[in-house]
Amino acid sequence: MTVKIEVLGVGCANCKKLFHNVETAVRELGLSAEIVKVEDIADIVGKGALALPALVVDDELRVAGRVAPVEEIKRILKDYVH
């Protein structure tokens, strides 16, 4: 099973940092994941994110308005590790 992870943002430094942290967490967990950048404002709003950057895991908004550290992202993703 591959988990879908979306990083919502318009390309700012914090959005890039969150994307990097997600890549690091996925690599450290050895997780099979599809990591996608979502930069279209309509798509971002449609996912319920009112503050950026934001993190969506399998269509569930998990973090909004801040850069989650790698360890927090790993805790969010731990249920997907087999």
URZI-V937256 format. One line per field, one symbol per residue. phi: phi as a letter, one per 20 degrees, with the letter a starting at -180 (. if undefined). psi: psi as a letter, one per 20 degrees, with the letter a starting at -180 (. if undefined). A space follows every 50 residues. Layout:
phi->???
psi->???
//
This chain:
phi->.dedddderdnfgfffffffffgfffffemeebddceddfgfffffened cdfccdclmdfdbbnaeffgffffffegfeed
psi->ppqpppoprjjrghghgggghgggggghikqoqopppoipgggghhjjoi qqrqppoljpphppjroprghgghghihiip.
//
